[in-house]
Amino acid sequence: MQKALAMWILLAAGGGGQPEVSPTQVVQQATEHVLQVLQDAELAAPAVQERRRVEVQRIADRLFDFPEMARRALAVHWRDRTPQEQGEFVVVFKQLLARAYLGKLENYSGEQIVYVGETVDGDFATVRSKIVTSRGAEIPVDYRLHLVGARWAVYDVAVQGVSFVANYRSQFDKVIRTSSYPSLMRELRAKYAQATGRATVGATPIPAAPALTPIPTAAPATKPEE
């Protein structure tokens, strides 16, 4: 299950598509792109591991709508945050996700990826797929996308029916309600530091990224939280 959850970046992190490109095509192209990077012998040497990590992160940044994922994960607590806090949360959340799962991508060993179908509902879409392991076990993986400008972007992934964003939402809500939002940020920074061995994110004030404009708390084109 843990390995399957880690596969969401591997399967979906790739180049964005044009409006005429179907969500399934976007995910398929993404899979090939990331696999090429991970299987590139020139990027396998320890001395260039950072280059590979940066390349995978660059690909993920193009496809995943990290601000939307962060907003949905924080849910009702998002509107209580200032634009500065929202921008900082997106940065920390994105870096934590990338670091937490990048190492697990190295475990990919040729599992078969089957695309079952897709459903498009206006500006939203779901791509249904499954991972077939070497032992024949099938793990369903659904990608939830929405249109961001002229491209499809992933805002959630469900593995065996369990929403990735909803799982984090439950954890974050529990910490904030039993403690506080600053406590949550301290925990996220601590987890990041533990995963990377680096100084915690946000040790110094993080300015709001220019691209992270305040996200409306009730965008008319946004589906209910899943």
C-alpha positions as CSV (number, residue, x, y, z in Angstrom):
1,M,0.0,0.0,0.0
2,Q,2.8,2.4,0.9
3,K,4.6,1.7,-2.3
4,A,1.5,2.2,-4.3
5,L,0.9,5.5,-2.6
6,A,4.4,6.5,-3.6
7,M,3.6,5.7,-7.3
8,W,1.4,8.8,-7.7
9,I,4.4,11.0,-8.6
10,L,5.9,8.4,-10.9
11,L,2.7,7.9,-12.8
12,A,1.5,11.5,-13.0
13,A,4.4,13.9,-12.8
14,G,5.1,15.0,-16.4
15,G,4.7,17.6,-19.0
16,G,1.4,19.6,-19.2
17,G,-0.9,19.1,-22.1
18,Q,-2.8,21.4,-24.5
19,P,-6.6,21.7,-24.3
20,E,-7.0,19.2,-27.1
21,V,-4.9,16.6,-25.3
22,S,-7.0,14.2,-23.2
23,P,-6.3,13.8,-19.5
24,T,-5.3,10.2,-20.1
25,Q,-2.8,11.2,-22.7
26,V,-1.3,13.7,-20.3
27,V,-0.9,11.0,-17.6
28,Q,0.6,8.6,-20.1
29,Q,3.1,11.1,-21.5
30,A,3.9,12.0,-17.9
31,T,4.7,8.5,-17.0
32,E,7.1,8.0,-19.9
33,H,8.8,11.3,-19.2
34,V,9.5,10.5,-15.5
35,L,10.6,6.9,-16.3
36,Q,13.1,8.3,-18.8
37,V,14.6,10.5,-16.1
38,L,14.7,7.7,-13.5
39,Q,16.2,5.2,-15.9
40,D,18.8,7.5,-17.4
41,A,22.1,5.9,-16.6
42,E,23.9,9.2,-16.7
43,L,21.7,10.4,-13.8
44,A,22.1,7.3,-11.7
45,A,25.5,8.0,-10.3
46,P,25.6,9.3,-6.7
47,A,27.4,12.5,-7.8
48,V,24.4,13.6,-9.9
49,Q,21.5,12.4,-7.8
50,E,20.6,16.0,-7.0
51,R,20.3,16.7,-10.8
52,R,17.8,13.9,-11.1
53,R,15.9,15.1,-8.1
54,V,15.7,18.6,-9.6
55,E,14.6,17.3,-12.9
56,V,11.8,15.2,-11.4
57,Q,10.7,18.2,-9.3
58,R,10.7,20.4,-12.4
59,I,8.4,17.9,-14.2
60,A,6.1,17.7,-11.1
61,D,5.9,21.5,-10.9
62,R,4.6,21.6,-14.4
63,L,1.8,19.1,-13.9
64,F,0.7,19.1,-10.3
65,D,-1.4,22.0,-9.0
66,F,0.4,22.3,-5.7
67,P,-1.4,25.4,-4.5
68,E,-4.7,23.7,-5.1
69,M,-3.5,20.5,-3.4
70,A,-2.3,22.5,-0.4
71,R,-5.6,24.5,-0.2
72,R,-7.6,21.3,-0.3
73,A,-5.4,19.6,2.3
74,L,-5.7,22.6,4.7
75,A,-9.5,22.8,3.9
76,V,-11.4,25.1,6.3
77,H,-8.2,26.3,7.9
78,W,-7.0,27.8,4.6
79,R,-9.3,30.8,4.8
80,D,-7.9,31.7,8.3
81,R,-4.4,32.1,6.9
82,T,-3.0,35.3,5.5
83,P,-1.7,35.4,1.9
84,Q,1.8,35.2,3.3
85,E,1.0,32.1,5.4
86,Q,-0.8,30.5,2.4
87,G,2.3,31.0,0.3
88,E,4.6,29.6,2.9
89,F,2.3,26.6,3.5
90,V,2.3,25.8,-0.2
91,V,6.1,25.9,-0.3
92,V,6.6,23.7,2.7
93,F,3.8,21.3,1.7
94,K,5.2,20.9,-1.8
95,Q,8.8,20.3,-0.7
96,L,7.7,17.8,2.0
97,L,5.7,15.8,-0.6
98,A,8.6,15.8,-3.1
99,R,11.1,14.6,-0.5
100,A,8.9,12.1,1.1
101,Y,8.1,10.2,-2.1
102,L,11.1,10.8,-4.4
103,G,13.2,8.2,-2.6
104,K,10.5,5.6,-3.0
105,L,10.4,6.1,-6.7
106,E,13.7,4.3,-6.9
107,N,11.8,1.1,-6.1
108,Y,10.0,1.0,-9.4
109,S,10.8,-2.4,-10.9
110,G,8.8,-2.6,-14.1
111,E,5.2,-2.9,-12.7
112,Q,2.7,-2.8,-15.5
113,I,0.5,0.3,-15.7
114,V,-2.9,-0.1,-17.3
115,Y,-5.2,2.8,-18.1
116,V,-8.8,1.8,-17.7
117,G,-10.6,4.9,-18.8
118,E,-11.4,8.5,-18.1
119,T,-14.4,10.7,-17.2
120,V,-14.5,14.4,-18.1
121,D,-17.0,16.7,-16.4
122,G,-16.5,20.2,-17.7
123,D,-13.3,21.5,-16.2
124,F,-12.7,18.4,-14.1
125,A,-11.6,14.9,-15.1
126,T,-10.7,11.6,-13.6
127,V,-8.2,9.2,-15.1
128,R,-8.7,5.6,-13.9
129,S,-5.7,3.3,-14.0
130,K,-4.2,0.3,-12.2
131,I,-0.8,-1.0,-11.3
132,V,-0.3,-4.7,-11.9
133,T,2.5,-6.1,-9.8
134,S,4.8,-8.9,-10.7
135,R,2.6,-11.2,-8.6
136,G,-0.5,-10.2,-10.5
137,A,-2.0,-8.0,-7.8
138,E,-4.0,-5.1,-9.2
139,I,-3.8,-1.7,-7.4
140,P,-6.4,0.9,-8.6
141,V,-5.0,4.4,-8.9
142,D,-7.3,7.3,-9.9
143,Y,-6.0,10.7,-10.9
144,R,-8.2,13.8,-10.4
145,L,-7.4,16.7,-12.7
146,H,-8.8,20.1,-13.5
147,L,-8.1,22.7,-16.1
148,V,-5.7,25.4,-15.1
149,G,-5.7,27.9,-18.0
150,A,-5.1,25.7,-21.0
151,R,-3.7,22.6,-19.4
152,W,-4.8,19.7,-17.3
153,A,-3.3,19.6,-13.8
154,V,-3.5,16.9,-11.1
155,Y,-5.0,18.1,-7.8
156,D,-5.5,14.7,-6.1
157,V,-4.7,11.0,-6.4
158,A,-6.7,8.1,-4.9
159,V,-5.0,4.8,-4.4
160,Q,-7.4,1.9,-3.7
161,G,-10.1,4.5,-3.1
162,V,-8.1,6.4,-0.5
163,S,-7.7,10.1,-1.4
164,F,-4.1,11.3,-0.9
165,V,-5.3,14.9,-0.2
166,A,-8.1,13.7,2.1
167,N,-5.6,11.7,4.1
168,Y,-3.4,14.7,4.7
169,R,-6.5,16.9,5.4
170,S,-7.5,14.6,8.3
171,Q,-4.0,14.7,9.8
172,F,-3.6,18.5,9.4
173,D,-7.1,19.2,10.9
174,K,-6.4,17.0,13.9
175,V,-3.1,18.8,14.7
176,I,-4.6,22.3,14.3
177,R,-7.7,21.5,16.4
178,T,-5.8,19.8,19.2
179,S,-2.9,22.2,19.1
180,S,-2.5,25.1,16.6
181,Y,-1.5,26.0,13.1
182,P,2.1,27.0,14.2
183,S,2.4,23.5,15.7
184,L,1.4,22.0,12.3
185,M,4.1,24.0,10.5
186,R,6.7,23.0,13.1
187,E,5.8,19.4,12.5
188,L,6.0,19.7,8.7
189,R,9.4,21.4,8.9
190,A,10.7,18.8,11.3
191,K,9.6,16.0,8.9
192,Y,11.3,17.8,6.0
193,A,14.5,18.2,8.0
194,Q,14.4,14.5,9.0
195,A,13.9,13.4,5.4
196,T,16.6,15.6,3.9
197,G,19.1,16.1,6.7
198,R,19.0,19.8,6.0
199,A,18.0,22.8,8.0
200,T,14.2,23.1,8.3
201,V,12.2,24.9,5.7
202,G,11.2,28.2,6.9
203,A,14.0,28.7,9.4
204,T,14.1,32.2,8.0
205,P,11.0,34.0,6.8
206,I,9.8,32.7,3.4
207,P,8.4,35.5,1.2
208,A,5.2,34.7,-0.6
209,A,6.1,33.3,-4.1
210,P,5.1,35.7,-6.9
211,A,3.2,32.9,-8.6
212,L,1.2,32.0,-5.5
213,T,-1.5,34.6,-5.6
214,P,-4.2,34.3,-2.9
215,I,-6.5,31.4,-3.8
216,P,-10.3,32.3,-3.4
217,T,-11.9,30.4,-0.6
218,A,-14.9,29.8,-2.7
219,A,-13.9,29.6,-6.4
220,P,-17.0,29.0,-8.5
221,A,-15.3,26.4,-10.7
222,T,-14.0,24.3,-7.8
223,K,-15.7,21.0,-7.0
224,P,-16.5,20.2,-3.3
225,E,-13.6,18.9,-1.3
226,E,-13.2,15.2,-1.8
